[in-house]
Amino acid sequence: MNMSQVATQVTYICSKEQIEALVPDQRNKIYSVRKRAQEVAKSRDKWDIFINTLSLGPKGNKDGVIDDKEIVASSSNQSQFRKHLAEYGADPELIDRYAMDSKTTIASNKI
């Protein structure tokens, strides 16, 4: 029996509900930058702004190494986040104070 036959048999053994219980669907938890900004602007909470800004920051690979592409992409995402916060009516003072990750911005500017 080869691996494709085994995989086919497994799909028949487990129901969709059983698979979802073992491997939760993460797609609903991934927000676009625009969607994050919209929800955070509604909450008007400085800590929501701060936490979401940091979550858009560079993650690094399995070894904890952050490459140049990741830094530039993270800086761009954070910039878009600030732009969308302003579009959705977040307080400009909160945006300036809590939606700025200066380390990521400085690292991106050096590249």
C-alpha positions in Angstrom: 0.0 0.0 0.0 1.5 3.4 -1.0 1.1 6.7 0.8 -1.6 8.0 -1.5 -3.8 5.0 -0.7 -3.2 5.5 3.0 -4.1 9.2 2.8 -7.3 8.3 0.9 -8.2 5.7 3.5 -7.7 8.2 6.3 -10.1 10.7 4.8 -12.8 8.0 4.7 -12.1 7.0 8.3 -12.5 10.4 9.8 -15.5 12.6 9.4 -15.1 16.3 8.7 -16.2 17.2 12.3 -13.5 14.9 13.7 -10.8 16.4 11.5 -11.9 19.9 12.5 -11.7 18.9 16.2 -8.1 17.7 15.8 -6.9 20.4 13.4 -8.8 23.7 14.0 -9.4 25.9 11.0 -7.1 29.0 11.5 -8.3 30.9 8.4 -11.1 32.7 10.3 -8.5 34.0 12.8 -6.2 35.6 10.3 -7.3 39.2 9.8 -6.2 41.5 7.0 -4.5 44.7 8.0 -7.6 46.6 7.0 -10.0 44.4 9.0 -7.7 44.7 12.1 -7.7 48.5 11.8 -11.4 48.6 11.4 -12.1 46.5 14.5 -9.4 48.3 16.6 -10.6 51.8 15.6 -14.1 50.8 16.9 -12.7 49.7 20.2 -10.8 52.9 20.8 -8.5 51.0 23.2 -4.9 52.1 23.2 -3.8 48.6 24.2 -5.6 47.0 21.2 -3.7 49.4 19.0 -0.4 48.6 20.6 -0.9 44.8 20.6 -2.1 44.7 17.0 0.9 46.9 15.9 3.3 44.5 17.6 1.5 41.5 16.1 2.2 42.9 12.6 5.9 43.1 13.4 8.6 40.7 12.2 8.2 37.1 13.4 11.4 35.5 12.3 11.8 31.9 11.1 12.1 28.7 13.1 15.6 29.7 14.3 14.5 33.2 15.3 16.3 34.8 12.4 14.6 37.8 10.8 15.5 38.5 7.2 15.4 41.8 5.4 12.2 40.9 3.5 10.4 40.2 6.7 11.5 43.5 8.2 10.4 45.5 5.2 7.0 43.6 4.9 6.4 44.1 8.6 7.1 47.8 8.4 4.8 48.1 5.4 2.0 46.3 7.2 2.4 48.5 10.3 2.3 51.6 8.0 -0.9 50.4 6.3 -2.4 49.7 9.8 -1.8 53.3 10.8 -3.2 54.6 7.6 -6.4 52.4 8.0 -6.8 53.4 11.6 -6.9 57.0 10.6 -9.4 56.2 7.8 -11.7 54.5 10.3 -11.6 57.4 12.7 -9.2 56.3 15.4 -7.8 59.1 17.6 -4.7 60.6 15.9 -2.9 60.9 19.2 -3.4 57.2 19.9 -2.2 56.3 16.5 1.0 58.4 16.9 1.7 57.0 20.3 0.7 53.4 20.2 0.7 52.3 16.5 4.4 53.0 15.9 7.0 50.3 16.2 10.1 52.5 15.9 12.6 49.5 16.0 10.9 47.9 12.9 10.7 51.3 11.1 14.4 52.1 11.8 15.5 48.6 10.7 13.4 48.8 7.5 14.8 52.3 6.7 18.4 51.0 7.0 17.8 48.3 4.3 
